[in-house]
Amino acid sequence: MTEEELIALKPLLAAYNVELVTKGTMVTRVNDHEAQLDATGYMPEQLIKVVLEIIAADLRAALFKQMHA
């Protein structure tokens, strides 16, 4: 992914309450998770999947806590 593609992706993710913090082509944070993802190593679809996997892990943890609290 290019920096321009990454910049275009950020507001789209924000519409789904996903905050992506970047520095150039590096993704340094996904919501509350620190990250070190170099977007140049990903196709847009691949980076979206990685970001969604991070969010999915949070969702699974929240469900587990709710079910076992």
Secondary structure, DSSP 8 states (H G I E B T S, - for coil): --HHHHHHHHHHHHTTT--EEEETTEEEEETTEEEEEEGGGS-HHHHHHHHHHHHHHHHHHHHHHHHT-
